[in-house]
Amino acid sequence: MVKMTKSKTFQAYLPTCHRTYSCVHCRAHLANHDELISKSFQGSQGRAYLFNSVVNVGCGPAEERVLLTGLHAVADIYCESCKTTLGWKYEHAFESSQKYKEGKFIIELAHMIKDNGWE
């Protein structure tokens, strides 16, 4: 008897010559190190990084949340491959000093692993 298994396919592969971040659970590529904006963020489960853009993530519905830096409209993001919630996307910042976050992504360190070219 042959057992069929569903293989995981990623939507995007980042170049192997660049330092990348991947999902710790399934190793799907998430972000290129060049897209990293800040390492000084706090997620719901600890430290998190802010990225300009990410790949292989899905986005849930936006909702208003009071975060450490005030009221924001955010949407949870999840790994398209294994469906693990990774962090969130900033949809709207209500305070002018926080507008730079709009359209950016938070990924918690607990869900990322470094891949390719790290010394």
N, C-alpha and C positions, 0 to 999 in steps of 0.2 A: 504494500500500500504506500502511495506517495502522499506525503503531507505537504500541503501548500501553505506557505506563509506570506504574509503581505510585507514586502520590502519597503523600507522608508526611503523616500526621495526628498531631497532638499530643493527648494526653489532656486537657490543661488549658492554658488561656491565662490568664496573669496580667493584671490590669488595666493598661492602657497609661498610666494616670495615675501609676503607681508605678514607682520605680526597680527594675529586675529584673536578674537574672543569667540568661544563656542559654548553651546549649552552643555553643562556638566552632566546632564542626564542622558543625552543622546548624541552629543558631539556635532550637532548641526551648527554651521557657522552663524554667528549673530552680528558681529561688527568688526570692522577694520580698526586697528589701533589709531590710524590717522583721523578717525571720526570721533575720538575721545575728546570731550570738552573739559570735564572735571572729574576728579576722583574724590571730591569732598562732599558727597551727598549721602543722605540717610534714607534707606528704604524701610519698609515695614518689618523686615527681618534682619536689619543690620546695614552695614556699609553698602553703598551703591555708586555706580559711575553714571555720568551724564554723557550721552552720545548725540551727535548731530544726526546720524542716520544709522539704521539697522537693517538686516535682511532676515528672511525666514521667520518673521514674527507676524502673528495675527493681532488684531486690535478689537477689544470689546467696546461696549457703549460708553460714552463719556458720562461722568457724574461729578458733581461738585464735592470736593473734600477739603477740609482744613488741614493743611500740612504744616510743618515747622515754619515755613516761610509765608504762611497766610493761606487764603482761599484760592483754590485752583480748580479748573475743570480738567479732569484727567480720565484717561481710558486705560484699563489694564491691558498689558500686552502679554502674549503667550507664545511659546515655541510652536511653530506650525507642524513640526515633526512629532513631538511627544506631548504637546498640549500643556506643558508645565507653565504656570504663571511666572513670568520673569521680572516684572516691574510694571511701569506705566509710561504712557505718552502724555505730555503736557499739551492739552488742547487749547486752554485759555488761562491766562493769569489775570487776576482782578486788580493786582497792584502794579503800578507802572514800573517799579524797580524789578519786577519779576518777569516782565514781558520777554526777555531774552530766552526764556525756557520754552516758549510756545513752539510747538512742532518738534521738540526734542524728546529724547527717550531716556528713561532711567532703567538700568538693569542692575539687579542686586548681585553682589559678589557671590552669594551662596549658590547662584544658578549659573555661574560662568567659570570657564577654564581657559587658560591661555594656550593658544596653539601656534605652531609655525614660527620659527625664527627668533624665539625668545632665548636670550643667553643666560 
